Amino acid sequence: VYLQIEAEVQRRKQLIHQSVERKAIISKCYKRKHPEVYILQDSFLAPDFLEIVRYCTSPDAHLHGLLHYIESFSDKRIYRLPVFTEEFCQAFVDELENFEQSDMPKGRPNTMNNYGVLLNELGMDETFITPLREQYLRPITALLYPDLGGACLDSHKAFVVKYSLHEDLDLSSHYDNAEVTLNVSLGKDFTEGNLYFGDFRQDPTPVPKYMEIEHVGAQGLLHRGGQIHGALPIASGERWNLIIWMRSSAIRNQLCPMCNKKPELVEAEGFGDGFTETLEDDVPETVNLCSLW
């Protein structure tokens, strides 16, 4: 068992280096089918989403006012809101399928999903995901999740996962390596496959109570990263989901959300796992990984 654990530790240490290599190859060799989807534009976003952002950036914005614009589920702080237009979702999925069918190297989105795309490797971090997080999502999360660093979400990991009958059907219970997660249903046509949510990981109950939530096309679910959740099996068709794990270094620098200990950091490239190492004047210097998990 120790050897297996050590092998997994070494594997994870190599992931970022391998990802950098894949990104370089993709940047040089991959021919994009829809190059326009790589640069975020207001026209990609649902009009109702833009209205929500306008409210959240207004001087008098407050939580109760925001809740009039979005759908709330029980007391679990799970919210549904429109995000993209259907036209953008169709073009985006078509681009993802084009990449999937290419001979480009591909990394797994995470240890639980076998099919999908890491968007930083595809070259979408700087021109799409970062501005989406900073300019549009952060004003919303600042009101919904102030205790989780919602106003200072300074990094992310973004990927798309794919579910189909002959590949991944579902996703078992887990929580995310994130303070706040956005999960957007991009399509295509599918039946069943509801998401389910349980307790927050730090407040377990003897008998977990789960609630199911339908995933609506072009709409997103915002939830705390530590919320236990999963996806029930689809019964037919194919589903693509955009997942953005948003992280606040101000929060996770105090306690690693995965090992529940003060993080011991090793240097990493890019956003790493969202930790920062600060200088004496508290200016972030670099983003790191927690070496304990």
ChimeraX attribute file (.defattr): number of C-alpha atoms within 10 A of each C-alpha:
attribute: neighborCount
match mode: 1-to-1
recipient: residues
	/A:1	6
	/A:2	7
	/A:3	8
	/A:4	9
	/A:5	10
	/A:6	11
	/A:7	12
	/A:8	11
	/A:9	14
	/A:10	11
	/A:11	11
	/A:12	13
	/A:13	15
	/A:14	10
	/A:15	12
	/A:16	15
	/A:17	12
	/A:18	11
	/A:19	19
	/A:20	15
	/A:21	12
	/A:22	18
	/A:23	22
	/A:24	13
	/A:25	15
	/A:26	20
	/A:27	14
	/A:28	9
	/A:29	11
	/A:30	16
	/A:31	12
	/A:32	16
	/A:33	15
	/A:34	13
	/A:35	10
	/A:36	11
	/A:37	18
	/A:38	19
	/A:39	15
	/A:40	17
	/A:41	13
	/A:42	10
	/A:43	12
	/A:44	16
	/A:45	21
	/A:46	19
	/A:47	15
	/A:48	16
	/A:49	21
	/A:50	17
	/A:51	11
	/A:52	23
	/A:53	18
	/A:54	14
	/A:55	18
	/A:56	23
	/A:57	15
	/A:58	10
	/A:59	7
	/A:60	8
	/A:61	15
	/A:62	16
	/A:63	14
	/A:64	10
	/A:65	13
	/A:66	17
	/A:67	14
	/A:68	10
	/A:69	16
	/A:70	14
	/A:71	13
	/A:72	16
	/A:73	12
	/A:74	8
	/A:75	6
	/A:76	15
	/A:77	13
	/A:78	18
	/A:79	18
	/A:80	22
	/A:81	20
	/A:82	22
	/A:83	24
	/A:84	24
	/A:85	19
	/A:86	17
	/A:87	12
	/A:88	17
	/A:89	23
	/A:90	15
	/A:91	16
	/A:92	20
	/A:93	19
	/A:94	14
	/A:95	18
	/A:96	22
	/A:97	14
	/A:98	15
	/A:99	20
	/A:100	15
	/A:101	9
	/A:102	12
	/A:103	10
	/A:104	14
	/A:105	15
	/A:106	19
	/A:107	16
	/A:108	17
	/A:109	20
	/A:110	13
	/A:111	6
	/A:112	12
	/A:113	18
	/A:114	15
	/A:115	19
	/A:116	23
	/A:117	24
	/A:118	22
	/A:119	22
	/A:120	18
	/A:121	22
	/A:122	21
	/A:123	17
	/A:124	18
	/A:125	19
	/A:126	13
	/A:127	14
	/A:128	17
	/A:129	22
	/A:130	19
	/A:131	16
	/A:132	16
	/A:133	20
	/A:134	15
	/A:135	12
	/A:136	20
	/A:137	23
	/A:138	24
	/A:139	22
	/A:140	25
	/A:141	24
	/A:142	19
	/A:143	19
	/A:144	24
	/A:145	18
	/A:146	12
	/A:147	11
	/A:148	21
	/A:149	21
	/A:150	23
	/A:151	19
	/A:152	19
	/A:153	25
	/A:154	20
	/A:155	24
	/A:156	24
	/A:157	23
	/A:158	23
	/A:159	23
	/A:160	23
	/A:161	20
	/A:162	23
	/A:163	26
	/A:164	18
	/A:165	15
	/A:166	7
	/A:167	12
	/A:168	18
	/A:169	19
	/A:170	20
	/A:171	16
	/A:172	13
	/A:173	14
	/A:174	17
	/A:175	20
	/A:176	17
	/A:177	20
	/A:178	25
	/A:179	25
	/A:180	25
	/A:181	27
	/A:182	21
	/A:183	20
	/A:184	26
	/A:185	22
	/A:186	28
	/A:187	22
	/A:188	16
	/A:189	11
	/A:190	16
	/A:191	12
	/A:192	14
	/A:193	22
	/A:194	17
	/A:195	19
	/A:196	18
	/A:197	22
	/A:198	20
	/A:199	18
	/A:200	16
	/A:201	16
	/A:202	9
	/A:203	8
	/A:204	12
	/A:205	11
	/A:206	5
	/A:207	7
	/A:208	11
	/A:209	11
	/A:210	14
	/A:211	15
	/A:212	16
	/A:213	16
	/A:214	12
	/A:215	21
	/A:216	16
	/A:217	21
	/A:218	23
	/A:219	19
	/A:220	23
	/A:221	23
	/A:222	21
	/A:223	23
	/A:224	24
	/A:225	23
	/A:226	21
	/A:227	24
	/A:228	22
	/A:229	24
	/A:230	20
	/A:231	21
	/A:232	17
	/A:233	19
	/A:234	19
	/A:235	13
	/A:236	15
	/A:237	14
	/A:238	19
	/A:239	22
	/A:240	23
	/A:241	23
	/A:242	22
	/A:243	21
	/A:244	22
	/A:245	22
	/A:246	29
	/A:247	27
	/A:248	22
	/A:249	23
	/A:250	16
	/A:251	19
	/A:252	25
	/A:253	21
	/A:254	13
	/A:255	17
	/A:256	23
	/A:257	22
	/A:258	16
	/A:259	12
	/A:260	12
	/A:261	15
	/A:262	14
	/A:263	21
	/A:264	15
	/A:265	17
	/A:266	15
	/A:267	15
	/A:268	18
	/A:269	14
	/A:270	14
	/A:271	17
	/A:272	19
	/A:273	24
	/A:274	29
	/A:275	31
	/A:276	25
	/A:277	17
	/A:278	13
	/A:279	10
	/A:280	7
	/A:281	6
	/A:282	9
	/A:283	10
	/A:284	13
	/A:285	10
	/A:286	17
	/A:287	21
	/A:288	23
	/A:289	21
	/A:290	25
	/A:291	14
	/A:292	15
	/A:293	14
